[in-house]
Amino acid sequence: MKYLKLYLLFAFLSIVSCKTVQETTTAPEVKQSNVLSAEEAKEIQGGMWIPSLLEGINEDEMQLLGSKLSAKDIYDVNNSSLKDAIAIFGRGCTSEMISPNGLLLTNHHCGYGSIQSHSTVEHDYLKDGFWAKSYDQEIPSPNLTATFIIRIDDVTSLVLAGISDEMDEAAKQKLIDQNINKVTKSAQKEEWQKANIKAFFKGNQYFLTITEVYKDVRMVGAPPTSIGKFGSDTDNWMWPRHTGDFSMFRIYADANNRPTEYSKDNIPYKPKRYLPISLDGVAEGDFTLVFGFPGSTNEYLPAVGVKQIVNVSNPAKIEIRENALEIVDKYMRADAAIKIQYASKYAGIANYWKKWIGENQGIHQTNAIEKKRIKEKEFSKIVAEKDLIEYQSILSDFEKLYKEIEEVALARDYWVEVAYRNVELLNITFSAYQLEQAYKKGGDEAFEKSKQRILSGYERKFKNYSAKVDQPVFEKLTSLYAEKIPKEYLPDNMKGVDFSAITKDIYANTKFTSLKGVKELLIGTPEEVIKKLNADPAYVFAKEIHSTFYNKIEPKYQQLNLQITATQKEYMKALMEVFPGDRFSPDANFTLRANYGRVQGFEPKDGIVYTTNTYLKGVMEKYKPGDYEFDVSQKLRDLYNTKDYGQYGENGKMPVNFLSTNHTTGGNSGSPVVDAHGNLTGLLFDGTWEGLMSDLYYDADIVRSISVDIRYVLFVIDKYAGATHLIEEMELVHPKKK
């Protein structure tokens, strides 16, 4: 499309001149909506767009797909807009306001940690669900926050002030960091608001975000895991899906509707905007807008970078997590208390384990590496033809740098996956190692400050810790670490040892397997504490692993990664200059983004067709009595058998999940799916297995997002849980019947 190519040229010019897109774009005449074929629609889907820059071509593209929304309906600083209904939930998910009384909706798996933390064997909210019948019954969730975006400003010129080509990369980054600190401190905002700056387009553009962080967030409702996590790990990333992945919380504020710490005197937050909820459902071809905070993508990596991820990094991480999952699963199945303790941790480990497997398969299926190679050949040809000398060595630089970083990056992956993430004892000792380093560098004051932070962390960690589970994980993963890590980075104390014997000795004699034990270790003067730490067998063993990481692995990795990052920044700039007709959106970085698409199925393989919707019938077809993944409660079976769906059913069926072409990733969990008029139609919670490579390479033919039909959410709240008071808070609409 001619106007699309024109827009992308303007988008590139806006980056290099530090102007915003809407300052440079003249919108062409828009065709009637919903006239695009599936093939035509593919050209304008995908991408995670900055909502403050939607005016112009993005707005036109949305209308071509069927939207009735203007750019200002989505993002407006001076008036309420859809952005005001969207919040970061906790530290890694998205949520949305669905009532004028601060009622917040997100995924069940996003609220999982809070639901688990409030659960006991006697009151297992994971198994039985939870529904507060009044404000007084809503459960405070310490450390849980909801963060709203107030405005987004382009500050590229301020952040890059003083940067010159003559500076080395370390000097450039130091000055950029100083500029960011200066701009952040001087940002215009209210006293209770926060400022944050992040890089876009690999550091070619910078945006300042002003936020408000609400700290009093209380649990309101959650279905049992037999609904909220139906299908569990077997169905994760798969289609057809039948999961009611939602949970509900409420934000509380002070008397002025401002953020404040928890207090029984706080009142429900009054949002600037909340989402009306559509009862009309979705159909093939309907417009879908997903608003949220996608975490991280790397779509502009060179072929050599993707190849290293697929062939080196992912296989190592998959193997480590596969071994950990097998052990933890065995203990969770045998002990109800351990199942509660490890439910959230297990889900987190399994989620990315399965994602990496699907990502590798998707890269191979789409032949993404070869397609990138072809694009790079075209890039080199144009660079040579136009004599763009500054870009001629980029691809060869990548080849050299990725070869140099491969082994140390792999060693880093092993340390992160084994010592930091999956062996809890090593993670616990790592905090103690940081304490010792703080004392060596900063003396008594740094020691005491670090000690208080570490003790606070230990309180949380040991609540859900079992040495019985961790011990076999330790034995298996440390032996794998010693076998597979590049030998240059293997600590001496892991060479030629009997890991079975050393594991038994450590767990029999360490104090690091209980909160009481670590507190005993941390009593005394700094010198006394350091002496006790270095007499503990777990600490002695782990210290050499952590020391090798800090002194040998991380410095070399960061040195090479800094060079790769600088080359990637230049490559991003070059791509946009060399291919002005291509479509570029900035990689995800956990900032607010808008993504548009359509309700649409796909054909993953020859002869297989995935339709757009699933229904409660599919839940019953998967039902396995007593199975922790596929059990179905009697209440839900009764509602199905009597077809008691209330106003939420459709033609005698109860919709559950649907597919759309929206390009999403981690962080988008809990994102609202809104219709052409801005009404809530679904709650995004997953993507399809076939399209998991989209973080590295987007293919419109197979990338699909999976959402809970909002009518299933309402059905569960109303007919299953009987929490009609929550339904009464919401604004239910029929946009298709107007």
C-alpha positions in Angstrom: 0.0 0.0 0.0 1.4 3.3 -1.1 0.4 5.3 1.9 1.9 2.7 4.3 5.3 3.0 2.6 5.0 6.8 2.9 4.2 6.6 6.5 7.1 4.4 7.3 9.5 6.8 5.6 8.0 9.6 7.8 8.3 7.3 10.9 12.0 6.9 10.2 12.6 10.6 9.6 10.8 11.3 12.9 13.3 9.1 14.7 16.4 10.6 13.2 15.0 14.2 13.7 13.5 13.5 17.1 10.0 14.5 16.0 6.9 12.5 16.7 5.0 10.6 13.9 1.9 12.8 14.1 4.1 15.9 13.4 5.3 14.5 10.1 2.4 12.4 8.7 -0.4 13.6 6.5 -3.2 11.0 6.6 -4.5 9.8 3.2 -8.1 9.2 2.4 -9.5 6.2 4.3 -11.4 3.4 2.5 -14.6 2.0 3.9 -14.0 -0.3 6.9 -14.2 -4.1 6.8 -13.5 -4.2 3.0 -10.1 -5.9 3.3 -9.5 -9.5 2.4 -7.6 -11.7 4.8 -4.4 -11.3 2.6 -4.8 -7.5 2.5 -5.4 -7.4 6.2 -2.1 -9.3 6.9 -0.2 -6.3 5.7 -1.5 -4.0 8.4 -1.5 -6.4 11.4 1.3 -7.2 13.8 3.4 -4.6 15.6 3.2 -3.2 19.1 2.5 0.5 18.6 3.1 3.5 20.9 -0.4 4.8 21.8 0.6 8.4 21.9 1.7 8.1 18.2 -1.4 6.5 16.7 -2.8 9.6 14.8 -2.4 9.2 11.1 -1.6 5.9 9.5 -2.2 3.7 12.5 -5.6 5.2 13.0 -6.4 4.7 9.3 -5.2 1.1 9.5 -7.5 0.4 12.5 -10.4 1.8 10.6 -9.6 -0.3 7.6 -9.9 -3.3 9.9 -13.3 -2.1 11.2 -12.5 0.2 14.1 -14.8 3.1 14.9 -12.3 4.5 17.4 -10.2 7.6 16.9 -6.6 7.9 18.1 -7.8 10.2 20.8 -10.4 7.7 22.0 -7.4 5.4 22.7 -4.8 7.9 24.0 -5.5 11.5 25.2 -3.7 13.5 27.8 -6.3 16.2 28.3 -9.5 14.0 28.3 -10.2 10.5 29.6 -9.4 7.8 27.1 -8.9 4.0 26.9 -5.4 4.3 28.3 -6.9 5.4 31.6 -8.6 2.1 32.1 -5.4 0.1 31.6 -2.9 -0.7 34.4 0.2 -2.7 35.0 -0.8 -5.4 37.4 1.9 -6.3 39.8 5.3 -6.5 38.1 4.6 -8.3 34.9 1.0 -8.4 33.7 -1.7 -6.1 32.4 -5.2 -5.4 33.9 -8.2 -3.2 33.2 -10.8 -1.3 35.1 -14.3 -2.6 34.7 -16.4 -0.6 37.1 -16.6 2.9 38.5 -15.7 1.5 41.9 -12.1 0.4 41.2 -12.9 -3.2 40.2 -10.0 -4.6 38.3 -9.8 -7.6 35.9 -6.7 -9.6 35.0 -5.8 -13.2 34.4 -6.0 -16.0 36.9 -2.4 -16.8 36.3 -1.4 -13.1 36.9 -3.3 -13.2 40.2 -2.0 -16.7 41.0 0.7 -15.6 43.4 -1.7 -13.5 45.5 -4.3 -16.3 45.4 -1.7 -18.8 46.5 -0.3 -16.5 49.2 -3.8 -16.3 50.8 -4.4 -20.0 50.5 -3.9 -22.7 53.2 -4.8 -26.3 53.3 -7.9 -25.4 55.3 -8.8 -22.5 53.0 -7.5 -23.5 49.6 -8.6 -20.7 47.3 -6.7 -22.3 44.4 -8.8 -25.4 44.7 -12.1 -23.9 45.8 -12.0 -20.3 44.4 -12.7 -17.1 46.3 -15.5 -14.5 46.1 -15.7 -11.6 48.5 -19.4 -10.8 49.2 -18.6 -7.3 50.4 -15.8 -4.7 50.5 -15.0 -5.9 54.1 -14.3 -9.4 52.8 -11.8 -8.3 50.1 -8.3 -9.5 51.1 -5.4 -7.0 51.2 -2.5 -8.2 49.0 0.8 -6.7 50.4 3.4 -5.7 47.7 0.7 -5.9 44.9 0.4 -2.7 42.9 -1.6 -1.3 40.0 0.2 1.3 37.8 -1.6 3.8 35.5 0.0 5.8 32.6 -0.6 9.5 32.9 1.3 10.6 29.8 4.1 9.6 27.4 6.6 12.2 26.1 9.3 11.9 23.4 12.6 13.0 25.1 15.0 11.6 22.5 16.9 14.9 22.0 17.4 15.4 25.7 18.6 11.8 26.3 21.0 11.9 23.4 22.4 15.4 24.0 26.1 15.5 23.8 26.5 12.0 22.2 29.0 11.9 19.3 30.3 9.2 17.0 33.8 9.8 18.4 32.8 8.5 21.8 33.3 4.8 22.6 30.3 2.8 23.6 31.0 2.8 27.3 31.3 6.6 27.3 28.1 6.9 25.2 26.1 4.8 27.6 27.5 6.6 30.7 26.4 10.0 29.2 23.0 8.6 28.2 22.5 7.2 31.8 23.4 10.7 33.2 21.0 12.4 30.8 18.2 10.0 31.7 18.8 10.6 35.3 18.7 14.4 34.8 15.6 14.3 32.6 13.8 12.0 35.0 14.5 14.2 38.0 13.3 17.4 36.2 10.2 15.8 34.6 7.0 17.8 35.2 4.8 15.7 37.4 2.8 15.7 40.6 4.5 14.8 43.9 2.8 11.4 44.1 3.6 10.5 40.5 6.7 8.7 39.1 8.8 9.2 36.0 10.6 6.6 33.9 12.5 6.7 30.6 13.0 3.7 28.3 14.7 3.2 24.9 12.8 2.4 21.7 14.1 1.2 18.3 17.2 -0.2 20.0 18.2 3.2 21.5 17.4 5.4 18.5 14.5 7.0 20.4 13.6 7.6 24.0 10.2 8.1 25.7 9.4 9.4 29.2 6.4 7.9 31.0 4.7 9.5 33.9 2.8 7.0 36.1 0.7 6.7 39.2 1.3 3.5 41.3 -1.6 2.4 43.6 -0.3 0.2 46.4 -3.6 -0.9 48.1 -4.9 -3.7 45.9 -7.2 -6.3 47.4 -8.3 -9.7 46.1 -12.0 -9.7 45.2 -12.7 -12.9 43.3 -11.1 -15.9 41.6 -12.5 -19.1 40.1 -11.1 -22.4 41.2 -8.1 -23.6 39.2 -10.4 -26.2 37.6 -11.8 -23.2 35.7 -9.0 -20.6 35.9 -6.3 -23.0 35.0 -8.3 -25.7 33.2 -5.9 -27.7 31.1 -3.0 -26.5 33.1 0.4 -27.3 31.5 -0.9 -29.7 29.0 -3.1 -27.1 27.3 -0.7 -24.2 27.9 0.0 -22.5 24.5 -2.4 -24.9 22.7 -5.5 -24.6 20.7 -8.4 -25.5 21.1 -8.3 -24.0 24.6 -11.1 -24.0 27.2 -9.7 -21.9 30.1 -11.5 -19.3 32.3 -8.2 -17.5 33.0 -9.4 -14.5 35.0 -9.3 -13.1 38.5 -10.6 -9.9 40.1 -9.1 -7.3 42.4 -10.0 -3.9 43.6 -7.9 -0.8 43.9 -8.2 1.4 46.9 -7.1 5.1 47.2 -7.1 7.9 49.8 -9.8 10.4 50.2 -8.4 12.4 47.3 -8.4 9.3 45.0 -4.6 9.3 45.1 -2.2 6.4 45.6 -1.5 5.5 49.3 -0.3 2.7 51.4 -2.9 0.2 52.7 -5.3 1.5 55.3 -8.7 0.3 56.5 -9.8 3.8 55.9 -9.0 3.8 52.2 -11.9 3.9 49.8 -12.4 2.2 46.4 -10.6 4.0 43.6 -12.6 6.0 41.1 -11.0 5.5 37.7 -10.9 8.2 35.0 -12.2 5.5 32.6 -13.6 2.0 32.9 -14.5 -0.4 30.1 -18.1 -1.1 29.2 -18.6 -4.9 28.7 -20.1 -6.2 25.5 -22.7 -9.1 25.7 -22.7 -9.5 21.9 -19.6 -11.7 21.6 -17.2 -11.9 18.7 -17.4 -13.3 15.2 -14.9 -14.0 12.4 -13.5 -10.8 11.0 -14.5 -8.6 14.0 -12.0 -5.8 14.9 -9.9 -6.4 18.0 -7.7 -3.9 19.8 -5.4 -5.2 22.5 -4.0 -2.7 25.0 -1.3 -3.7 27.4 2.3 -3.9 28.5 4.2 -6.5 26.3 7.4 -7.4 28.0 10.1 -8.1 25.5 10.6 -8.9 21.8 13.6 -9.0 19.6 12.2 -9.0 16.0 15.2 -7.1 14.5 17.9 -9.5 15.5 20.2 -10.7 12.7 20.0 -14.2 11.5 23.1 -15.2 13.4 21.6 -14.0 16.6 18.4 -16.0 16.1 20.4 -19.0 15.1 22.3 -18.8 18.4 19.1 -18.6 20.4 17.5 -21.5 18.7 20.6 -23.8 18.5 22.5 -23.0 21.7 20.6 -21.0 24.3 17.1 -22.4 24.1 18.1 -26.1 24.2 20.2 -25.6 27.3 17.4 -23.8 29.2 14.8 -26.3 28.0 16.9 -29.2 29.4 17.5 -27.5 32.7 13.8 -26.7 33.3 12.6 -30.1 32.0 14.7 -31.8 34.7 13.5 -29.4 37.5 9.8 -29.7 36.4 9.9 -33.5 36.5 11.2 -33.5 40.1 8.9 -30.8 41.4 5.8 -32.3 39.7 6.4 -35.6 41.5 6.3 -34.0 44.9 3.4 -31.7 44.1 1.3 -34.7 43.1 2.1 -36.6 46.4 1.6 -33.8 48.9 -1.3 -31.2 49.1 0.8 -28.7 51.1 3.7 -28.8 48.7 1.2 -28.4 45.8 0.1 -25.1 47.3 3.6 -24.0 48.1 5.0 -24.7 44.6 1.9 -24.0 42.5 3.0 -20.6 41.4 6.7 -21.4 41.0 5.9 -24.5 39.0 3.7 -22.6 36.7 6.4 -20.0 36.1 9.0 -22.6 35.3 6.8 -24.5 33.0 5.5 -21.5 31.1 8.8 -20.5 29.5 10.0 -24.1 29.2 7.1 -24.8 26.9 7.4 -21.4 25.2 11.0 -22.0 24.2 10.1 -25.4 22.8 7.4 -23.8 20.7 9.6 -20.9 19.7 12.2 -23.2 18.3 9.6 -25.2 16.4 8.1 -22.0 15.0 11.4 -20.7 13.8 12.1 -23.9 12.0 8.5 -24.2 10.6 8.6 -20.6 9.1 12.2 -21.0 7.9 12.8 -17.7 9.7 16.6 -17.8 9.8 16.9 -18.3 6.1 14.3 -15.6 5.4 16.4 -13.3 7.6 19.5 -14.3 5.6 17.7 -13.4 2.3 16.7 -10.0 3.7 20.3 -9.4 4.9 21.6 -10.2 1.4 19.2 -7.6 0.0 20.3 -5.2 2.7 24.0 -5.7 1.7 23.2 -5.2 -1.9 21.4 -1.9 -1.3 24.1 -0.7 1.0 26.7 -1.4 -1.6 24.7 0.2 -4.4 24.1 3.4 -2.5 27.6 3.4 -1.1 26.4 3.6 2.5 29.9 3.1 3.9 28.8 3.4 7.6 26.6 0.3 7.3 28.9 -2.0 5.2 30.5 -3.9 8.1 27.4 -4.3 10.3 26.6 -7.9 9.3 30.2 -9.1 9.4 30.5 -7.4 12.9 27.5 -9.4 14.0 29.0 -12.7 12.8 32.2 -11.9 14.7 30.6 -10.8 17.9 28.1 -13.6 18.2 30.9 -16.1 17.7 32.8 -14.5 20.5 29.9 -14.3 22.9 28.5 -17.8 22.3 30.3 -19.7 25.1 30.1 -17.0 27.8 26.5 -16.4 27.0 25.8 -20.1 27.4 27.7 -20.1 30.7 25.5 -17.2 31.8 22.4 -19.0 30.8 23.5 -22.0 33.0 24.2 -19.8 36.0 20.9 -18.0 35.6 18.8 -21.1 35.1 20.5 -23.3 37.7 22.0 -21.0 40.4 19.5 -18.1 40.2 16.2 -19.6 39.1 15.7 -23.3 39.7 17.9 -24.4 42.6 16.4 -22.5 45.5 19.2 -23.2 47.9 21.7 -21.6 45.4 19.4 -18.6 45.0 19.2 -18.2 48.8 23.0 -18.4 49.2 23.3 -15.8 46.3 21.6 -13.2 48.5 24.1 -14.0 51.3 26.9 -13.7 48.7 25.6 -10.2 47.8 25.7 -9.3 51.5 29.3 -10.3 51.8 30.2 -8.3 48.7 28.2 -5.3 50.0 30.3 -5.3 53.1 33.6 -5.6 51.2 32.7 -2.6 49.0 30.7 -0.4 51.4 31.6 -1.3 55.0 29.2 -1.5 57.9 26.5 0.9 56.5 26.2 -1.0 53.3 26.2 -4.3 55.2 23.3 -3.3 57.4 21.2 -1.9 54.5 21.8 -5.0 52.4 21.0 -7.3 55.4 17.6 -5.8 56.0 16.7 -6.1 52.3 17.9 -9.7 52.3 16.0 -10.7 55.5 12.8 -9.2 53.9 13.4 -11.4 50.9 14.0 -14.5 53.0 10.7 -14.0 54.7 8.9 -14.4 51.4 11.1 -17.1 50.0 10.9 -19.5 53.0 7.1 -19.3 53.1 7.0 -21.4 50.0 10.2 -23.4 50.4 10.6 -27.2 50.9 14.1 -28.6 51.4 12.6 -32.0 50.6 11.8 -30.8 47.1 14.8 -28.7 46.6 17.4 -31.3 47.5 16.9 -33.6 44.5 16.6 -30.5 42.2 20.0 -29.4 43.6 21.6 -32.8 42.9 20.3 -33.1 39.4 20.9 -29.5 38.2 24.3 -29.0 39.7 25.5 -32.3 38.1 24.0 -31.0 34.8 25.7 -27.7 35.3 29.1 -29.4 35.8 28.6 -31.6 32.7 27.3 -29.0 30.2 28.7 -25.5 31.1 31.7 -24.6 28.9 34.7 -25.9 30.8 36.4 -22.5 30.9 33.6 -21.3 33.3 33.3 -24.4 35.5 34.3 -23.7 39.1 37.1 -25.9 40.5 34.9 -27.2 43.3 32.5 -28.7 40.7 35.2 -30.7 38.9 35.2 -34.4 39.4 32.9 -34.5 42.4 30.2 -36.9 43.6 27.1 -34.7 43.4 25.0 -37.3 45.3 27.4 -37.3 48.2 28.0 -33.5 48.3 24.2 -32.9 48.1 23.6 -35.1 51.1 26.3 -33.4 53.1 25.2 -29.9 52.3 21.5 -30.4 53.1 22.3 -32.3 56.3 24.6 -29.6 57.7 23.6 -26.2 56.2 21.5 -23.6 58.0 20.3 -22.2 54.6 17.3 -24.6 54.4 15.2 -22.7 57.0 14.3 -19.2 57.9 15.4 -19.8 61.5 18.7 -21.0 60.2 19.5 -18.0 58.0 18.4 -15.6 60.7 20.9 -17.3 63.1 23.6 -16.9 60.5 22.9 -13.2 60.1 23.1 -12.3 63.8 26.2 -10.5 65.0 28.7 -8.0 63.7 29.5 -7.9 60.0 32.8 -9.8 60.7 31.0 -12.4 62.8 28.3 -12.9 60.1 30.9 -13.2 57.3 32.8 -15.8 59.4 29.6 -17.9 60.0 28.6 -17.7 56.3 32.0 -19.0 55.2 31.8 -21.9 57.6 28.4 -23.1 56.2 28.8 -26.0 53.6 26.1 -24.7 51.3 27.6 -21.2 51.3 31.1 -22.5 50.7 29.9 -24.6 47.8 27.8 -21.9 46.2 30.2 -19.0 46.8 32.6 -20.3 44.2 29.8 -20.7 41.7 28.6 -17.1 42.3 32.1 -15.8 42.4 32.9 -17.3 39.0 29.8 -15.7 37.6 30.6 -12.3 38.9 34.3 -12.2 38.2 34.6 -14.3 35.1 31.3 -14.8 33.3 29.4 -11.5 33.7 32.2 -9.0 32.9 33.1 -10.7 29.6 29.4 -11.1 28.7 28.6 -7.5 29.4 31.7 -6.3 27.5 30.6 -8.2 24.4 26.9 -7.5 24.8 27.6 -3.8 24.9 29.2 -4.1 21.5 26.4 -6.2 20.2 23.8 -3.7 21.6 25.7 -0.8 19.8 25.8 -2.7 16.6 22.1 -3.6 16.9 21.2 0.1 17.4 23.1 1.0 14.3 21.5 -1.9 12.4 18.0 -0.8 13.5 18.7 2.7 12.1 20.2 1.2 8.9 17.2 -1.1 8.3 14.8 1.8 8.5 16.9 3.9 6.1 17.6 1.1 3.6 14.0 -0.3 3.6 11.8 2.8 4.0 8.8 0.9 2.6 8.9 -1.8 5.3 6.8 -1.8 8.4 8.5 -1.1 11.7 7.2 -1.0 15.2 9.5 -0.7 18.2 10.3 -4.0 20.1 8.4 -4.5 23.3 9.9 -3.2 26.5 7.1 -3.4 29.0 5.7 0.0 28.1 2.1 0.7 27.1 1.3 -0.5 23.6 -1.7 -0.8 21.3 -2.1 -3.7 18.9 -4.8 -4.2 16.4 -6.1 -7.2 14.5 -9.2 -9.4 13.8 -10.9 -12.4 15.1 -9.6 -15.1 12.8 -8.7 -18.8 12.8 -5.9 -20.4 10.9 -4.5 -23.6 9.4 -1.5 -24.8 11.4 -0.8 -27.8 9.1 -2.2 -29.2 5.9 -5.7 -30.6 6.5 -6.0 -29.0 10.0 -8.2 -25.9 10.5 -8.5 -24.0 13.8 -11.8 -22.2 14.0 -12.2 -19.0 16.0 -14.2 -20.0 19.0 -14.4 -22.8 21.7 -17.4 -23.6 23.9 -18.2 -25.2 27.3 -18.9 -28.4 25.4 -15.2 -28.7 24.9 -14.6 -28.5 28.6 -16.9 -31.4 29.1 -15.2 -33.4 26.3 -11.8 -32.9 28.1 -13.2 -33.7 31.6 -11.2 -36.3 33.5 -12.6 -37.0 37.0 -10.0 -36.4 39.7 -7.3 -35.2 37.2 -5.6 -32.0 38.5 -5.6 -30.5 35.0 -8.9 -31.6 33.6 -11.3 -32.1 36.5 -14.6 -30.3 36.3 -16.7 -29.4 39.3 -20.2 -30.8 39.8 -21.6 -27.2 39.8 -20.2 -26.5 36.3 -21.4 -29.8 35.0 -24.9 -29.1 36.3 -24.9 -25.7 34.6 -23.8 -27.3 31.3 -26.3 -30.1 31.5 -29.2 -27.7 32.1 -27.9 -25.2 29.7 -28.3 -22.6 32.4 -26.2 -19.9 30.8 -28.4 -16.8 31.6 -27.8 -13.9 29.3 -24.3 -15.0 28.5 -24.9 -17.9 26.2 -25.1 -17.9 22.4 -27.5 -20.1 20.5 -27.7 -22.6 23.3 -23.9 -22.7 23.7 -21.6 -21.1 26.3 -18.6 -19.4 24.5 -15.3 -19.9 26.3 -12.2 -18.8 24.3 -11.5 -17.2 20.9 -8.6 -16.5 18.6 -7.4 -13.2 17.1 -4.5 -12.1 15.0 -3.2 -9.7 17.6 0.6 -9.7 18.0 1.2 -10.2 21.8 3.8 -11.5 24.2 4.5 -12.0 27.9 3.3 -8.9 29.8 0.2 -8.8 27.6 -1.4 -11.4 29.9 -4.5 -9.8 31.3 -4.8 -7.3 28.5 -8.3 -6.3 27.5 -9.5 -7.2 24.0 -11.9 -4.3 23.0 -14.2 -4.1 20.0 -14.6 -1.5 17.3 -16.4 0.8 19.8 -14.1 0.3 22.8 -16.2 -2.2 24.7 -14.5 -5.1 26.4 -15.1 -8.4 24.6 -12.3 -10.6 25.9 -9.4 -11.1 28.2 -6.1 -12.1 26.6 -4.2 -14.8 28.3 -2.1 -16.8 25.8 -0.8 -17.4 22.3 -0.8 -20.5 20.1 2.1 -23.0 20.1 2.6 -22.5 16.4 3.2 -18.8 16.7 5.5 -18.6 19.7 8.4 -17.5 17.6 6.7 -14.1 17.2 9.1 -12.6 19.8 11.9 -13.1 17.2 10.0 -13.3 13.9 6.4 -12.4 13.2 4.4 -14.4 10.6 0.8 -13.2 10.2 -0.3 -16.6 8.8 0.2 -18.5 12.1 0.6 -16.0 14.9 -2.6 -16.0 17.0 -3.5 -14.8 20.5 -5.9 -16.6 22.7 -8.5 -14.8 24.9 -11.3 -15.6 27.3 -14.6 -14.6 25.9 -15.8 -12.0 28.4 -19.2 -13.7 28.5 -17.6 -16.7 30.0 -16.1 -14.5 32.7 -19.5 -13.0 33.5 -21.1 -16.5 33.4 -18.7 -17.8 36.0 -19.1 -14.8 38.2 -22.9 -14.8 38.0 -24.2 -18.3 37.4 -21.3 -20.4 38.9 -20.2 -18.2 41.8 -23.4 -16.3 42.5 -21.4 -13.1 42.9 -24.2 -11.0 41.2 -23.2 -8.0 43.2 -20.1 -7.8 41.1 -22.1 -8.0 37.9 -24.2 -5.1 39.2 -21.1 -2.9 39.3 -20.4 -3.3 35.6 -21.8 -1.6 32.6 -23.1 -4.3 30.2 -23.9 -3.2 26.6 -25.2 -4.6 23.3 -23.1 -2.7 20.7 -24.2 -5.0 17.8 -27.9 -4.4 18.5 -27.8 -0.6 18.1 
